[in-house]
Amino acid sequence: MDRMTLPDAPWRHRAGLDQLADALGGAHGDARFVGGAVRDTLLGLDVSDIDIATRHAPADVVDRLEAKRIKAIPTGIAHGTITAVSNGTVVEVTTLRRDVTTDGRHATVAFTDDWREDAARRDFTMNALYADPLSGEIFDYFGGIDDLRAGRVRFIGDPYRRIAEDHLRILRFFRFHARFGAAIDEAGLAACTARANDLMALSRERIAAEVLKLLVAKNAVPVVTLMIDRGIFRPVLPEISDASRFAALAGHEAATGVAPDPIRRLASLIAPQAAEAVGARLKLSNNDRKRLIAATAGPGDEGPRALAYRVGQPQAIDRLLLADAPVDAITEWNPPRLPINGGALVERGLAKGPDVAQALRAIETRWIGEGFPDAARTRQIADEIVAQALRSASNA
């Protein structure tokens, strides 16, 4: 076993974390940090979520936390998970487990006090690293540290068996490779390729969550290209068959300093006419579905700022980037408000109702076309539009 110590990091000093570890018996080896917090700290990355594994049974965890006046929320108590809130710090606490039965989507678990058994049920070696909360000593049962150093995402044990236990691990394999990987693990790749059809058994929400995270990972472009070549998307997202627009978008985002966005990137991977069907199949939120569809609508012909004014800055950035059009004119620009209202047109002689609404639209179009001039120029435009409307009414 590779022995080393977890480096210090800001998350280890969060308020209430020491009290939580103490309540769970950290000083007696009954609780350890596990998973992403350990992995990301070793890589020098920021940590958001903290997970603790413990030998204590779920009911005992609740009792121990409540005895120390730490809030315990039974978020997944049937599977051994308690959400602990200690002085504002939120931690997922899970009793050591082993799988009893699995069906590719769900697992029936039994609790254990064996750290290695718990590690053996996790997906990849880099996610099965534990750290003592006091000394920082790292426990590595399956060579995760070596894999982390090599940038190798490797299944624990037989990849085919691990995929059979949870089919989502196919997508997780590629997502973690896109985030951390250097050299692909050929055994894992072969298993994911052979079992890609297993993805059809998963809920579309789980698929969407993984795919959207994957699309914004550091090395998403080569990994998505690999997934297309290997037919990974074909069973559930056959619309994703070419990564060239995706690669172009990623390059444009990098060049313009715009942060990657999963919905925008998904839009680059599908044909415009497929956006509605894909959004529905993945059960995206209504806002994300609308954005996915709108992203493919093109840059328009009025210019970037006119587009941003009409559809909003986020949607305009999507459309411009996907069209490989410049976005610098709107990234730091706040669309102004039309500096005139219907009351001002009534004062100029227009009757309330449709005539005012029609005139306002005409004024706004001119105002946009002239590059959003100031209030004085807008009043001049209004005078011209109203005068024309009054003449037309008198000649009718």
N, C-alpha and C positions, 0 to 999 in steps of 0.2 A: 504494500500500500504506500502510495506517495504521500509523505508527511510534509506539511507546510502550514503556515499560519495565515489566516485571513488578514489582509492589510486593513489598516484603519480607514474609515470612510465616514462622511458626515451622517449617514443614516444610522450608524451604530450609536450615535449620541442623541437620538430623538428622545424627547421627553416621554417618560413612562416605560421605555423599553427595558431598562434594567429591572424595574419592579416586576414587569411581566415575566421576564426570564426567571427571576427569583421565585415567583409564585408557582412556576411550572417545574421547579426543581433543577434549574440550570446548573447550580453548583454541585449537584449529585449526578450529573450526566443524564438527566431525564428529559432534557429539551435541547434542541439544536436548530440553528438557522439552516434553511435548506433551499435549494432551487435557484431561482433567478437572482436573488440578492447575493448569494455566494458567487455564482457564476459571473455576474456583471461586476462585482467588486474586484474579482481577480483580473478582469479585463480592463479595469480602470474606468468603467462606465457608471453613470448616475443610476441610482436605485430608487424606484418608486414604491413597488410593493414588497412587503416583508412577509415571509412565511416561516413558521416555526413548526417543526415536527416534535412530537412528544410521545413518551412511553405510556402516559396516563390515558386511561379510558375517557371517552367524551364526557360522561357524567362527572368523573373526577376532575376533569379540566374545568368544568363549570363551577364546581364547588370550590376549587382552589382559587379561581379568579374572583369569585364573589367574596370569598373570605378576605381577600386583599382589596376589596372594593373596586375591582376592575370590572368594567361592563363586559358581559358575555352574551353574544347574540348567536343563537343556534341556527346559523345560516344553512348548514348542511350536516346536521348532527347525525343523521342516519349513516352518512359516509365518514363520520368522524371529524367534521370540520366545524370549528367555533370561530366566530369573528370576535376578537378581543379589542376593546378600546381602552387604552391605558394612557391617561393624561393627554388625550387627543391623538395619540398614535394608534393607528389601526393595523392589526396584524391578523393574518389567517393562521389559526392554530389547528393542526390536524394530527390525530392519533396515528401512530405507525400502523400500516395496513398491509395486507396481502390480498391479491385477487382470488376469489373462490370460483366464480364463473364470469365469463364475458361473452358478449354477442356482437362485438364490433361497434356497438354504440354505448352500451351501459355495462357497468361491472357490479357484481355482488362482492362485497369485501368482508374480510374478517380482520379483527384487530390483533395486533401482535406487539411484542416488546423487543423484536429483533430488527435492529437497524438495517442489516443487510437485506432482509426480506422486504422491508419498505423500499429500499433503494432498487431492488430487482424489479419492482412493478412500475417504475418510472420509465419514460420513453427513451431518452438519450443519456449517454454517460455524462455529458456536461450539465445536465439538469439533476443529477443524482449526487451532488456534492453537499456535504453537511459541514457546519462549523459550530464549534463550542461557543456559546454566547459569552463566556468569561475569558477563556484563554485564546480564543480564535483558532484553535487547532482544527484543521480541516480533515474530514474523513471521506475517503474516496475508495469505493468498493469495486469499481469497474473501469478504472483507467480514465476517468473523466478529465483529470488535470492534463494528462498527456494529449488527449483529444482536443482540449481547449487550446493548448499551446500550438497544436498543429492546424487549428482551424478546421477540425474534422467533426462533422455531426454524425455520430454513430449510435445506432440502436443498441440497447442493452440486450445481449443475448441474440436469439434468432430473429432477424428482421421480419420474416414472414409471420412468425408467431405474434410479435408485437403489433403488427398491422392487423392481424386477425382479432386481437383484443380490442383495438380501437382504430377504426378505419381512418379517423381524422389524422392519425399520425403520418399518413402519406403527405398531406398538405403541410403538416408541421415540419416534416423532414426538409421540405424545400424552403419553407419560411425561415427556419433556423439556419439553413445553409446560406440563404440570401443575406442574413444578418451577420452571421459569424464565420461562415465557411471560407476555406481557402481551397483545399483539395477535397473533391467529392468522395464520399465513401461509396465505393463501387457495389458492395454488398447491399447497402441500403437503397441505392439507386435501382439496382436490379429488382429488388423486392417491390419497391413502389411502382415501378413500371409494370411488373407482372400483375399487381393487384389493383391497378387503377380503377377497374370496374367496381371495386368495393365501395368507392365513394358514392355510388348511387343509393346506398342504403342509409346515408346520413341525412339529417335534416338540412334544409337549404340555409337556415340561419347559421348553423355551425360552419357550413362551407363558406358562406359569405364572410363571416368574421375572420376566418383564416386567410382567405384570398385577399381581403382588403388590407390586412396587416402585411401580407407578403408583398403586395404591389408597391409599398413605400419603403421597403427594406433597402439597405445600402447597395446590395448587389442584385436588385430585383431584375434588371434587364437581362443579364446572362442567364439567370435562373429561370425566368419565365420563358426565355427562348429554349432552354433545355427541356422544360416541362412540355412545351408545344411539340418539340422534336420527339419526346418520349410518349406522347399521347395522354398525358396526365389529365388535361382538361376535358378531353373528348367525351367521357361519360356524362359529365354534368354541365359543362360549359363549352359545347362544341363550337360556339361562336368565336372562341379565342383560338385562332389558327395562324396568326401572323403577328410577330412582335415588332415589325419595322416602325409603325407609327408610335408604339410605346417607347421604343428607343429614341426616336426623334423628340418626343415630348420630354422624356427625362433629360435629354441634352439641352433642350430649350429652357426647362426649369432651372437647371444648374447655371446656365449662361446668364439668366436674368435674375437669379437670386430668389426665385419664388419657391416656397417650400412645396415638396411633393404632396399631392392630395390623392387619396385612394379612389374617390369617385371619378375625378378627372382622369386618373390613369386607367381605370376600368373602361372609361369611354373611349380611350385611345386603342383599346384592344378589340373593340367590337364595331361592326358596321352600324351606321346611324339608325337604320331601319330595325336593328335588333335591340336597341336600347330599352324600349318599353318592355319587351318580353323578358330580357335578362333581369331588369330591375324587379319585375314581378316574381320571377322564378327564385331570385335570391331573397325575396321578401324584404327588400330595402324599405326604409321609412319613406313616407310620401315625399318629404323634402328631398331625400337622396334620389328617389326615382325621377322626380321632376328635374333635378340638376343633371342627372345622367343623360336624360333625353335632350335637355337644352344645350348641354356641352357640345353637342355635335352640330349645332345649328349654323356654324360659320361665323366669321367676324363682322358681317354686315357691310354696308357701303357708306356709312356716315362718319366713320372714324372711331378710334378707341374710346374717346371720352363720351361721345354720343352714345355708344353702346353701353358703357358703364352707367350712364345716366338712366338709360331706358330699362336695363335689366339688373342693375346692381353690380358692384365691383367684383364679387366672387365669381358670378356667372360670366361676366365679361372676360375676366382673366382666363377662365376655363376655355372659352370659345377662341380667344386670341392665341393662347398657347397651342391649342390643338390645331389651329390653322397656321402655325408657325409665323404668326404676326407679332410685331413688337408690343410689349406691355408697359414699357417704361413710362408712358404718358399717364398711366392710371394707377400705378402701384402706390404712389404717395399722394394721390389726388382724391379730395373729398368732393363728390358731386354737389354743386350748389342747388338751391331751390329757385324755382321760377319767381323773380321778384315782382310779381303782379298777380292779382287775383280777380275773381269774377266781379266783386263789388266795384273795382276800379273801372271795369268795362260798362257796368250799369250806369255809373256816373257819367260815362262818355256817351250815353244815349241808347245802349242796347237793352232790349227787353229781357227780363229774367227768363231763364229756361234754356231751350236748345241752342238759341242764337249765341248765348254767352259761352256755353260749352264748346261750340264749334269754333268760335273766335279764339278761345283760350288754346285750343289744340293748334290752331294756325299760328298763333303767337309763339307757342312753345317750339314748334317746328322751326320757325325762323330763328328763334333765340338759340336753339341747339346748332342750327346750320351756321350761325355767325360766331360760334365758339363761346357761347354763354356770356354775352356782354353784360355790362353793369346795368343798374336800375334805370339810369337816364336813357340809355339806348333802348332798353326794353320798353320804356314808355313811348318812345318814338315809334317802335314797331307796333305797339298797341294802337297808337293813334292812326297809323296807316291801315291796319287790319279792320279797326272799327269803322273808319271812314268808308272803306270799301264795302263792308257789310251793310252800312246804312244806305249807300248808293244803290246797292243791289236790291235792298228791300223797297226803296222808293220807286224803282223801275219795274218792280214785279206787278 
